[in-house]
Every structure is written in structure tokens, then in C-alpha cells.
Amino acid sequence: MNLLLWRHAEAEDGHDDMQRALTKRGRKQAELGAAWLRQHAPADLKVLVSPAVRTRQTADALKLDYTVMPDLAPDAEPANVLAASGWPFASTSVLVIGHQPTLGRVASTLLAGEDLPWTLKKGGIWWLARRQRDEDFQVVVRAVVNPELL
């Protein structure tokens, strides 16, 4: 299984966290991330998105259908993200567009085996994959892409 984690791009400050929109810079970050994903992501990609405006705007740059999932809202628990994605047995590749600290906590849970305060940069993408070696299952980092590298 492939699990891609994409933190929403840079957003405006605001009092209503769910309504914060992308900045001009954030829109550019989203376009660059989307272009990278269109070039590299698996063809069977299923896209799951937090209901926040900034995550939906980030997803819109990808120009693919997506599912808005309330369980991916800001401050979601890593277990919610893993359950929504079907980790580790989903039959398709899954892209989750969400928030910090949740996405960093998901990455640390899968890679370090514990919930740690890791950070994904705004607009950053982490691509993790599950593979089997003999009788062991492993989590492999396929890519880490930060917007300033695109």
C-alpha cells in the first residue's frame, strides 16, 4: 500500500480555523505539489481531504476527484487518518491532505513506531509505502518533497 501525506499549503491567518483560505504563496505551493503528484503518484490514487477550506483548495490544484472526510479535520488523531486511509491493507494508493500536528504524528507512528511531534512543512508531501520482506512487513519512505524544492 502507498500512503501519501500532503500538508495543506500556506494559509491566511484568521479566527475561524476551518474557513482560512490559501495565500497567494499557498496557491503556488499547491500548484507545484499537484504538478509533482500528477507526475509521480500512482495511477490508482484515492484522495481524502480534511473539510477545512485550505485543504480543499490544496486538493483542487490536483484536479482529481476527492472525498471530504470530517475525521481528517484539524487536530485529528493519527488513528483516524490511518483508519480513513485503510492502512495498511487498502487496495488502492491513498493521498491524505490534512494538517499538522496530525500528519507528522502519522508519519512518526508508521516510521518510528510511536506518536512523536514530527513536522511536515506547509505544502510538503511524504510518500510512505508498506512492503513485505519474507515474513516481515516494513514501512518504506519513497519520497519527501518540500515546496521550495519543486
C-alpha positions, 0 to 999 in steps of 0.5 A: 500500500502507498500512503501519501501525506500532503500538508495543506499549503500556506494559509491566511491567518484568521479566527475561524480555523476551518474557513482560512483560505490559501495565500497567494504563496499557498496557491503556488505551493499547491500548484507545484505539489499537484504538478509533482503528484500528477507526475509521480503518484500512482495511477490508482490514487484515492484522495481524502481531504480534511473539510477545512477550506485550505485543504480543499483548495490544496486538493483542487490544484490536483484536479482529481476527484476527492472525498471530504472526510470530517475525521481528517479535520484539524487536530485529528488523531493519527488513528483516524487518518490511518483508519480513513486511509485503510492502512495498511491493507487498502487496495488502492494508493491513498493521498491524505491532505490534512494538517499538522500536528496530525500528519507528522504524528502519522508519519512518526507512528508508521516510521518510528513506531510511536506518536512523536511531534514530527513536522511536515512543512506547509505544502510538503508531501511524504510518500510512505509505502508498506512492503513485505520482506519474507515474513516481515512487513516494513514501512518504506519512505519513497519520497519527501518533497518540500515546496521550495524544492519543486 
